Amino acid sequence: MSPSAGDFQRGFMTAGYVLGRRSNALLYGLEEPLPRSESFVRVLNHPERELRAAALAPEIASLLRSVEGLGL
C-alpha cells in the first residue's frame, strides 16, 4: 500500500494518535496528506470526546484486522 493511499494515511494517523500524537503532529511523516486525512485530523482534534471516539473506532478496528491478517 502506498503512503499516498487514503487507507494508509488514516491508519498511520490512527496509530500515531494511539501512541500519543496530537494536533498536526498526526500528519508528520506524510509527504502529501489527502484532504480526507486533513479532515480526519480536524475530527481527532475536536473537543468532544464522543466525536473523536466515533471517528477512531472504525479506524482502530481496521488496523487490528490488518495486523491479524499478517498472522503475527
Contacts in CASP RR format, 6 or more apart in sequence:
PFRMAT RR
TARGET T0000
AUTHOR 0000-0000-0000
METHOD contacts of the structure
MODEL  1
MSPSAGDFQRGFMTAGYVLGRRSNALLYGLEEPLPRSESFVRVLNHPERE
LRAAALAPEIASLLRSVEGLGL
1 7 0 8 1.000
1 8 0 8 1.000
2 8 0 8 1.000
3 9 0 8 1.000
3 12 0 8 1.000
3 30 0 8 1.000
3 31 0 8 1.000
4 31 0 8 1.000
4 32 0 8 1.000
4 34 0 8 1.000
6 34 0 8 1.000
6 36 0 8 1.000
6 37 0 8 1.000
7 62 0 8 1.000
9 30 0 8 1.000
9 33 0 8 1.000
9 34 0 8 1.000
9 36 0 8 1.000
9 37 0 8 1.000
9 40 0 8 1.000
10 36 0 8 1.000
10 37 0 8 1.000
10 40 0 8 1.000
10 59 0 8 1.000
10 62 0 8 1.000
11 59 0 8 1.000
11 62 0 8 1.000
11 63 0 8 1.000
12 29 0 8 1.000
12 30 0 8 1.000
13 21 0 8 1.000
13 26 0 8 1.000
13 27 0 8 1.000
13 30 0 8 1.000
13 37 0 8 1.000
13 40 0 8 1.000
13 41 0 8 1.000
13 44 0 8 1.000
13 59 0 8 1.000
14 56 0 8 1.000
14 59 0 8 1.000
14 60 0 8 1.000
14 62 0 8 1.000
14 63 0 8 1.000
15 63 0 8 1.000
16 26 0 8 1.000
17 26 0 8 1.000
17 44 0 8 1.000
17 56 0 8 1.000
18 60 0 8 1.000
21 28 0 8 1.000
22 44 0 8 1.000
22 45 0 8 1.000
23 41 0 8 1.000
23 45 0 8 1.000
24 41 0 8 1.000
26 41 0 8 1.000
26 44 0 8 1.000
27 33 0 8 1.000
27 37 0 8 1.000
27 38 0 8 1.000
27 41 0 8 1.000
30 37 0 8 1.000
33 41 0 8 1.000
40 55 0 8 1.000
40 59 0 8 1.000
43 51 0 8 1.000
43 52 0 8 1.000
43 55 0 8 1.000
44 52 0 8 1.000
44 55 0 8 1.000
44 56 0 8 1.000
46 52 0 8 1.000
END
